[in-house]
Amino acid sequence: MKLNKTSKAKGHRSLRLGRASQPNSIYLITSSTWKRASLFAQWPYAHAAVQAFTQKAVLKDAQLLCWVLMPNHAHWLLQLGQDRNLSSLVSAMKSASARAVRNAGYADQVWVRAYHDRAIRREEDIVLAARYIAANPLRAGLVKRVGDYPFWNAVYL
């Protein structure tokens, strides 16, 4: 969608124009921490965030197929339900985890406002996206084996 001169949307909001989230669709989401801070390298903050964004009350009828929480970003493979659109779901996950991290003692902003999303359209791409997510700590050199990293999960296990 082209923006005309009278459009009020600017910055990251303008990137959302023309995008639609569809119920039951699967999306690969990436979100970074504020100023790329490595706050999730600290166990209490990472544990608090995971406990928050994996809650059924936060996800509602959406399903978290695979996720990894890296020191300064997160990847989520989400299947939407009927209750929320993608923006609302990601906002709820980030809000819940930010509250939990602040309750654990972190004083600064947790997440950047924006996030990157990619719709997964082909069945065979779902497993490829999950493998990409799960292998993130390995590619980053944080562990020698994927199973050694504590902050990830996948329904495919």
N, CA, C and O of each residue as an XYZ file, in Angstrom:
628
protein
N       0.840     -1.166      0.000
C       0.000      0.000      0.000
C       0.890      1.234      0.000
O       1.802      1.341      0.820
N       0.640      2.142     -0.888
C       1.403      3.389     -0.949
C       0.809      4.399      0.013
O      -0.407      4.486      0.181
N       1.672      5.143      0.627
C       1.215      6.226      1.491
C       1.105      7.490      0.663
O       2.023      7.829     -0.084
N       0.001      8.182      0.790
C      -0.098      9.460      0.094
C       0.325     10.568      1.054
O       0.581     10.314      2.231
N       0.395     11.757      0.562
C       0.891     12.880      1.357
C      -0.008     13.219      2.539
O       0.439     13.840      3.503
N      -1.263     12.816      2.469
C      -2.178     13.134      3.562
C      -2.203     12.051      4.637
O      -2.876     12.206      5.656
N      -1.478     10.962      4.418
C      -1.471      9.884      5.399
C      -0.817     10.344      6.696
O       0.212     11.020      6.675
N      -1.417      9.976      7.820
C      -0.908     10.363      9.134
C       0.083      9.345      9.690
O       0.831      9.669     10.612
N       0.110      8.129      9.160
C       0.974      7.083      9.695
C       2.434      7.392      9.403
O       2.807      7.739      8.283
N       3.245      7.256     10.438
C       4.676      7.502     10.288
C       5.441      6.402     10.994
O       4.895      5.699     11.844
N       6.711      6.253     10.637
C       7.589      5.322     11.320
C       7.103      3.891     11.225
O       6.612      3.448     10.186
N       7.251      3.166     12.347
C       6.893      1.745     12.370
C       5.415      1.513     12.097
O       5.052      0.486     11.523
N       4.569      2.430     12.489
C       3.131      2.264     12.244
C       2.846      2.208     10.746
O       1.953      1.478     10.316
N       3.584      2.960      9.956
C       3.344      2.943      8.511
C       3.705      1.589      7.902
O       3.167      1.211      6.861
N       4.616      0.861      8.551
C       4.964     -0.463      8.051
C       3.814     -1.445      8.205
O       3.747     -2.430      7.469
N       2.918     -1.203      9.133
C       1.791     -2.088      9.394
C       0.649     -1.871      8.404
O      -0.216     -2.735      8.264
N       0.636     -0.729      7.715
C      -0.443     -0.436      6.769
C      -0.479     -1.484      5.667
O       0.555     -1.862      5.116
N      -1.668     -1.942      5.356
C      -1.809     -2.907      4.279
C      -1.583     -4.341      4.715
O      -1.815     -5.263      3.933
N      -1.135     -4.553      5.950
C      -0.938     -5.905      6.447
C      -2.190     -6.367      7.149
O      -2.904     -5.577      7.765
N      -2.444     -7.636      7.050
C      -3.607     -8.202      7.710
C      -3.188     -9.461      8.432
O      -2.366    -10.229      7.930
N      -3.742     -9.674      9.593
C      -3.519    -10.943     10.271
C      -4.790    -11.765     10.112
O      -5.902    -11.250     10.230
N      -4.606    -13.028      9.846
C      -5.754    -13.887      9.586
C      -5.847    -14.967     10.654
O      -4.838    -15.582     10.998
N      -7.040    -15.205     11.183
C      -7.217    -16.259     12.166
C      -6.680    -17.590     11.653
O      -6.815    -17.920     10.475
N      -6.074    -18.340     12.555
C      -5.501    -19.668     12.304
C      -4.227    -19.642     11.461
O      -3.646    -20.696     11.203
N      -3.787    -18.475     11.032
C      -2.539    -18.380     10.280
C      -1.351    -18.454     11.230
O      -1.478    -18.187     12.425
N      -0.197    -18.820     10.685
C       1.023    -18.978     11.469
C       1.995    -17.874     11.085
O       2.167    -17.563      9.906
N       2.633    -17.283     12.100
C       3.553    -16.174     11.900
C       4.839    -16.394     12.672
O       4.824    -16.885     13.801
N       5.954    -16.025     12.054
C       7.250    -15.976     12.723
C       7.467    -14.535     13.148
O       7.500    -13.630     12.314
N       7.616    -14.327     14.454
C       7.762    -12.997     15.032
C       9.145    -12.856     15.629
O       9.652    -13.783     16.261
N       9.759    -11.702     15.431
C      11.015    -11.365     16.085
C      10.856    -10.008     16.735
O      10.406     -9.051     16.106
N      11.232     -9.934     18.009
C      11.187     -8.668     18.728
C      12.469     -8.500     19.523
O      12.970     -9.456     20.116
N      12.993     -7.297     19.534
C      14.248     -6.991     20.221
C      14.004     -6.283     21.544
O      12.968     -5.652     21.755
N      14.970     -6.403     22.412
C      14.916     -5.666     23.668
C      15.258     -4.203     23.408
O      15.873     -3.858     22.398
N      14.851     -3.367     24.331
C      15.113     -1.935     24.258
C      16.618     -1.697     24.214
O      17.350     -2.179     25.079
N      17.077     -0.964     23.219
C      18.491     -0.643     23.009
C      19.358     -1.899     22.909
O      20.552     -1.876     23.208
N      18.729     -2.991     22.481
C      19.397     -4.302     22.304
C      20.130     -4.738     23.578
O      21.155     -5.416     23.512
N      19.596     -4.343     24.731
C      20.180     -4.737     26.015
C      20.114     -6.253     26.166
O      19.111     -6.870     25.808
N      21.165     -6.848     26.688
C      21.221     -8.300     26.888
C      20.620     -8.696     28.238
O      21.213     -9.472     28.987
N      19.464     -8.165     28.533
C      18.873     -8.401     29.852
C      18.471     -9.844     30.073
O      18.448    -10.299     31.216
N      18.152    -10.584     29.011
C      17.736    -11.971     29.187
C      18.924    -12.930     29.335
O      18.740    -14.145     29.404
N      20.124    -12.385     29.383
C      21.289    -13.192     29.751
C      21.272    -13.452     31.260
O      21.990    -14.320     31.755
N      20.462    -12.705     31.970
C      20.323    -12.864     33.418
C      19.112    -13.757     33.704
O      17.985    -13.441     33.322
N      19.369    -14.870     34.377
C      18.362    -15.890     34.622
C      17.052    -15.340     35.181
O      15.997    -15.680     34.645
N      17.056    -14.505     36.232
C      15.768    -14.068     36.800
C      14.882    -13.336     35.789
O      13.663    -13.504     35.798
N      15.482    -12.537     34.928
C      14.710    -11.791     33.943
C      14.195    -12.714     32.836
O      13.039    -12.616     32.424
N      15.057    -13.602     32.363
C      14.645    -14.540     31.309
C      13.541    -15.459     31.827
O      12.539    -15.671     31.145
N      13.719    -15.993     33.005
C      12.716    -16.897     33.586
C      11.378    -16.181     33.759
O      10.329    -16.738     33.436
N      11.411    -14.964     34.261
C      10.178    -14.182     34.452
C       9.478    -13.940     33.124
O       8.259    -14.085     33.031
N      10.236    -13.574     32.096
C       9.644    -13.304     30.778
C       8.984    -14.552     30.204
O       7.863    -14.491     29.700
N       9.680    -15.681     30.282
C       9.146    -16.937     29.743
C       7.867    -17.339     30.471
O       6.880    -17.723     29.842
N       7.889    -17.248     31.795
C       6.699    -17.600     32.571
C       5.509    -16.733     32.166
O       4.368    -17.195     32.188
N       5.768    -15.495     31.802
C       4.692    -14.574     31.439
C       4.171    -14.823     30.024
O       2.963    -14.966     29.837
N       5.057    -14.877     29.021
C       4.545    -14.937     27.645
C       4.042    -16.316     27.228
O       3.442    -16.454     26.162
N       4.276    -17.336     28.048
C       3.767    -18.669     27.727
C       2.444    -18.982     28.435
O       1.895    -20.069     28.254
N       1.932    -18.058     29.225
C       0.682    -18.284     29.957
C      -0.517    -18.378     29.017
O      -0.634    -17.624     28.051
N      -1.388    -19.307     29.321
C      -2.623    -19.475     28.535
C      -3.479    -18.212     28.593
O      -4.144    -17.863     27.618
N      -3.460    -17.531     29.736
C      -4.260    -16.302     29.873
C      -3.767    -15.213     28.924
O      -4.553    -14.369     28.494
N      -2.497    -15.223     28.598
C      -1.921    -14.244     27.666
C      -2.184    -14.680     26.226
O      -2.573    -13.865     25.389
N      -1.974    -15.944     25.945
C      -2.124    -16.462     24.583
C      -3.588    -16.593     24.165
O      -3.908    -16.504     22.979
N      -4.464    -16.801     25.127
C      -5.889    -17.071     24.867
C      -6.007    -18.272     23.937
O      -5.533    -19.351     24.290
N      -6.614    -18.133     22.773
C      -6.785    -19.298     21.904
C      -5.686    -19.417     20.839
O      -5.775    -20.261     19.948
N      -4.665    -18.584     20.931
C      -3.515    -18.715     20.032
C      -2.610    -19.817     20.557
O      -2.681    -20.186     21.729
N      -1.767    -20.334     19.690
C      -0.843    -21.390     20.097
C       0.586    -20.953     19.811
O       0.904    -20.479     18.720
N       1.433    -21.122     20.807
C       2.860    -20.833     20.680
C       3.530    -22.133     20.247
O       3.763    -23.019     21.069
N       3.840    -22.247     18.958
C       4.364    -23.487     18.393
C       5.834    -23.698     18.724
O       6.270    -24.826     18.955
N       6.587    -22.620     18.746
C       8.008    -22.693     19.026
C       8.464    -21.310     19.456
O       7.933    -20.302     18.988
N       9.451    -21.259     20.350
C       9.970    -19.961     20.773
C      11.399    -20.131     21.294
O      11.811    -21.211     21.717
N      12.123    -19.035     21.243
C      13.433    -18.949     21.892
C      13.582    -17.531     22.426
O      13.237    -16.556     21.758
N      14.098    -17.439     23.636
C      14.388    -16.148     24.247
C      15.894    -15.997     24.287
O      16.567    -16.643     25.090
N      16.421    -15.153     23.430
C      17.849    -14.885     23.354
C      18.182    -13.741     24.314
O      17.274    -13.083     24.823
N      19.462    -13.497     24.568
C      19.800    -12.415     25.506
C      19.185    -11.063     25.158
O      18.809    -10.311     26.058
N      19.076    -10.738     23.857
C      18.562     -9.408     23.494
C      17.413     -9.422     22.483
O      17.095     -8.388     21.896
N      16.800    -10.565     22.281
C      15.629    -10.634     21.409
C      14.888    -11.948     21.619
O      15.367    -12.855     22.301
N      13.708    -12.024     21.015
C      12.915    -13.250     21.082
C      12.401    -13.584     19.692
O      12.160    -12.701     18.868
N      12.238    -14.882     19.450
C      11.573    -15.376     18.246
C      10.391    -16.216     18.713
O      10.529    -17.066     19.593
N       9.240    -15.972     18.122
C       8.028    -16.729     18.445
C       7.401    -17.221     17.152
O       7.247    -16.451     16.204
N       7.040    -18.483     17.107
C       6.267    -19.042     16.012
C       4.851    -19.239     16.557
O       4.603    -20.133     17.365
N       3.939    -18.396     16.106
C       2.591    -18.317     16.658
C       1.539    -18.725     15.650
O       1.616    -18.373     14.473
N       0.558    -19.468     16.121
C      -0.630    -19.709     15.309
C      -1.772    -18.952     15.969
O      -2.139    -19.221     17.113
N      -2.322    -18.007     15.230
C      -3.431    -17.224     15.761
C      -4.662    -18.093     15.948
O      -4.859    -19.093     15.257
N      -5.481    -17.682     16.901
C      -6.802    -18.275     17.067
C      -7.828    -17.316     16.498
O      -7.574    -16.644     15.499
N      -8.973    -17.253     17.127
C     -10.043    -16.353     16.699
C     -10.129    -15.107     17.570
O     -10.721    -14.108     17.160
N      -9.541    -15.150     18.782
C      -9.733    -14.091     19.774
C      -9.009    -12.783     19.479
O      -9.521    -11.707     19.787
N      -7.828    -12.867     18.888
C      -6.990    -11.677     18.718
C      -6.359    -11.643     17.339
O      -6.148    -12.671     16.695
N      -6.061    -10.410     16.904
C      -5.238    -10.284     15.697
C      -3.771    -10.350     16.121
O      -3.466    -10.361     17.313
N      -2.882    -10.392     15.163
C      -1.459    -10.567     15.441
C      -0.907     -9.438     16.300
O      -0.205     -9.694     17.278
N      -1.208     -8.218     15.957
C      -0.691     -7.071     16.699
C      -1.122     -7.117     18.162
O      -0.317     -6.852     19.054
N      -2.354     -7.443     18.406
C      -2.884     -7.523     19.765
C      -2.214     -8.646     20.553
O      -1.901     -8.475     21.731
N      -1.994     -9.782     19.916
C      -1.358    -10.914     20.581
C       0.090    -10.597     20.941
O       0.509    -10.821     22.076
N       0.852    -10.081     19.992
C       2.252     -9.746     20.262
C       2.338     -8.681     21.351
O       3.199     -8.753     22.228
N       1.459     -7.708     21.295
C       1.421     -6.673     22.325
C       1.154     -7.280     23.703
O       1.800     -6.901     24.680
N       0.221     -8.206     23.788
C      -0.094     -8.855     25.061
C       1.095     -9.661     25.580
O       1.380     -9.637     26.778
N       1.788    -10.369     24.699
C       2.945    -11.169     25.109
C       4.075    -10.270     25.614
O       4.701    -10.552     26.636
N       4.321     -9.192     24.886
C       5.388     -8.274     25.288
C       5.019     -7.529     26.573
O       5.876     -7.323     27.432
N       3.776     -7.130     26.712
C       3.340     -6.422     27.919
C       3.437     -7.317     29.151
O       3.959     -6.903     30.186
N       2.939     -8.531     29.038
C       2.973     -9.464     30.170
C       4.406     -9.769     30.587
O       4.721     -9.795     31.776
N       5.273     -9.999     29.604
C       6.667    -10.318     29.939
C       7.391     -9.090     30.487
O       8.231     -9.228     31.377
N       7.094     -7.916     29.989
C       7.724     -6.695     30.519
C       7.319     -6.468     31.972
O       8.163     -6.118     32.798
N       6.047     -6.660     32.295
C       5.593     -6.520     33.690
C       6.318     -7.516     34.592
O       6.758     -7.165     35.687
N       6.439     -8.754     34.130
C       7.096     -9.790     34.922
C       8.580     -9.472     35.145
O       9.108     -9.678     36.237
N       9.235     -8.975     34.112
C      10.656     -8.636     34.229
C      10.845     -7.453     35.176
O      11.781     -7.441     35.975
N       9.969     -6.470     35.093
C      10.047     -5.340     36.034
C       9.775     -5.806     37.463
O      10.410     -5.324     38.401
N       8.841     -6.735     37.635
C       8.572     -7.291     38.963
C       9.768     -8.068     39.500
O       9.934     -8.207     40.712
N      10.599     -8.574     38.592
C      11.815     -9.291     38.989
C      12.973     -8.339     39.289
O      14.060     -8.779     39.663
N      12.738     -7.028     39.124
C      13.748     -6.059     39.515
C      14.379     -5.233     38.417
O      15.223     -4.384     38.702
N      14.000     -5.454     37.180
C      14.577     -4.677     36.075
C      13.872     -3.325     36.000
O      12.643     -3.260     36.038
N      14.644     -2.254     35.895
C      14.055     -0.911     35.997
C      13.801     -0.227     34.651
O      13.006      0.712     34.594
N      14.443     -0.661     33.580
C      14.342      0.029     32.294
C      13.228     -0.568     31.432
O      12.611     -1.570     31.794
N      12.985      0.067     30.288
C      12.045     -0.468     29.309
C      12.571     -1.815     28.822
O      13.781     -1.995     28.685
N      11.680     -2.753     28.562
C      12.093     -4.108     28.194
C      12.166     -4.299     26.677
O      13.208     -4.704     26.161
N      11.091     -4.019     25.965
C      11.010     -4.299     24.529
C      10.957     -3.013     23.706
O      10.479     -1.980     24.175
N      11.452     -3.093     22.481
C      11.180     -2.024     21.518
C       9.723     -2.176     21.110
O       9.145     -3.258     21.217
N       9.152     -1.108     20.654
C       7.736     -1.133     20.288
C       7.472     -1.994     19.048
O       6.478     -2.719     18.988
N       8.344     -1.911     18.087
C       8.154     -2.611     16.807
C       8.526     -4.086     16.921
O       9.172     -4.509     17.880
N       8.110     -4.844     15.938
C       8.509     -6.238     15.802
C       8.465     -6.588     14.320
O       7.831     -5.900     13.519
N       9.139     -7.652     13.982
C       9.133     -8.128     12.600
C       8.241     -9.362     12.544
O       8.316    -10.229     13.414
N       7.407     -9.435     11.532
C       6.582    -10.630     11.363
C       6.675    -11.137      9.943
O       6.847    -10.369      8.996
N       6.557    -12.451      9.812
C       6.525    -13.086      8.501
C       5.469    -14.175      8.552
O       5.530    -15.069      9.396
N       4.521    -14.100      7.666
C       3.483    -15.129      7.582
C       4.085    -16.397      6.992
O       4.827    -16.350      6.011
N       3.760    -17.514      7.596
C       4.196    -18.818      7.087
C       3.028    -19.375      6.285
O       1.978    -19.690      6.843
N       3.212    -19.493      4.998
C       2.104    -19.868      4.120
C       2.119    -21.332      3.702
O       1.071    -21.921      3.439
N       3.316    -21.915      3.642
C       3.401    -23.306      3.188
C       3.654    -24.231      4.374
O       4.437    -23.910      5.268
N       3.000    -25.355      4.372
C       3.113    -26.340      5.460
C       4.575    -26.720      5.734
O       4.988    -26.816      6.890
N       5.343    -26.932      4.678
C       6.735    -27.359      4.859
C       7.608    -26.256      5.477
O       8.679    -26.551      6.008
N       7.174    -25.013      5.418
C       7.946    -23.920      6.002
C       7.778    -23.804      7.518
O       8.573    -23.133      8.177
N       6.754    -24.449      8.074
C       6.540    -24.392      9.523
C       7.696    -25.045     10.261
O       8.247    -24.461     11.194
N       8.066    -26.246      9.853
C       9.166    -26.953     10.510
C      10.492    -26.228     10.266
O      11.333    -26.174     11.164
N      10.690    -25.679      9.084
C      11.910    -24.915      8.809
C      12.003    -23.697      9.735
O      13.080    -23.394     10.248
N      10.898    -23.007      9.949
C      10.888    -21.856     10.847
C      11.181    -22.291     12.276
O      11.925    -21.616     12.987
N      10.606    -23.406     12.703
C      10.857    -23.915     14.060
C      12.325    -24.294     14.224
O      12.915    -24.020     15.269
N      12.916    -24.911     13.228
C      14.347    -25.263     13.296
C      15.211    -24.004     13.362
O      16.183    -23.958     14.116
N      14.865    -23.001     12.589
C      15.583    -21.722     12.626
C      15.539    -21.137     14.037
O      16.559    -20.692     14.564
N      14.361    -21.140     14.639
C      14.191    -20.588     15.976
C      15.010    -21.377     16.997
O      15.775    -20.794     17.766
N      14.851    -22.689     17.004
C      15.520    -23.532     17.992
C      17.041    -23.484     17.862
O      17.749    -23.630     18.859
N      17.547    -23.284     16.655
C      18.998    -23.267     16.442
C      19.635    -21.909     16.707
O      20.855    -21.778     16.605
N      18.849    -20.903     17.041
C      19.389    -19.567     17.284
C      20.506    -19.536     18.316
O      21.540    -18.923     18.048
N      20.360    -20.159     19.478
C      21.452    -20.125     20.473
C      22.723    -20.806     19.974
O      23.829    -20.394     20.325
N      22.570    -21.835     19.165
C      23.707    -22.534     18.579
C      24.440    -21.626     17.597
O      25.664    -21.510     17.648
N      23.688    -20.982     16.703
C      24.298    -20.075     15.723
C      24.972    -18.885     16.403
O      25.972    -18.367     15.907
N      24.420    -18.454     17.540
C      24.997    -17.313     18.261
C      26.205    -17.710     19.104
O      26.854    -16.852     19.703
N      26.505    -19.002     19.153
C      27.656    -19.463     19.924
C      27.413    -19.505     21.431
O      28.365    -19.525     22.210
N      26.161    -19.518     21.840
C      25.846    -19.542     23.272
C      25.951    -20.941     23.863
O      26.201    -21.098     25.058
N      25.760    -21.959     23.023
C      25.837    -23.355     23.448
C      26.441    -24.195     22.330
O      26.520    -23.761     21.180
N      26.864    -25.406     22.689
C      27.394    -26.332     21.690
C      26.303    -27.261     21.147
O      26.413    -27.791     20.041
N      25.248    -27.445     21.951
C      24.105    -28.270     21.544
C      22.828    -27.489     21.835
O      22.729    -26.816     22.861
N      21.859    -27.578     20.942
C      20.599    -26.848     21.102
C      19.944    -27.179     22.440
O      19.419    -26.288     23.108
N      19.969    -28.438     22.833
C      19.332    -28.870     24.065
C      19.949    -28.289     25.326
O      19.350    -28.369     26.398
N      21.136    -27.707     25.214
C      21.796    -27.117     26.383
C      21.287    -25.717     26.714
O      21.556    -25.203     27.800
N      20.566    -25.107     25.802
C      20.064    -23.749     26.038
C      18.745    -23.844     26.803
O      17.854    -24.590     26.395
N      18.602    -23.099     27.907
C      17.419    -23.286     28.754
C      16.152    -22.573     28.303
O      15.066    -22.943     28.749
N      16.242    -21.571     27.442
C      15.075    -20.731     27.152
C      14.546    -20.907     25.741
O      14.619    -19.997     24.916
N      14.010    -22.097     25.476
C      13.352    -22.364     24.202
C      12.410    -23.543     24.390
O      12.526    -24.300     25.354
N      11.496    -23.684     23.476
C      10.591    -24.822     23.482
C       9.920    -24.925     22.117
O       9.863    -23.957     21.358
N       9.418    -26.112     21.827
C       8.699    -26.344     20.576
C       7.683    -27.455     20.792
O       7.960    -28.426     21.496
N       6.524    -27.316     20.198
C       5.499    -28.351     20.313
C       5.908    -29.607     19.551
O       5.275    -30.652     19.705
N       6.935    -29.525     18.746
C       7.360    -30.643     17.920
C       8.201    -31.650     18.671
O       8.595    -32.664     18.096
N       8.490    -31.403     19.939
C       9.330    -32.327     20.721
C       8.532    -33.529     21.177
O       9.072    -34.411     21.846
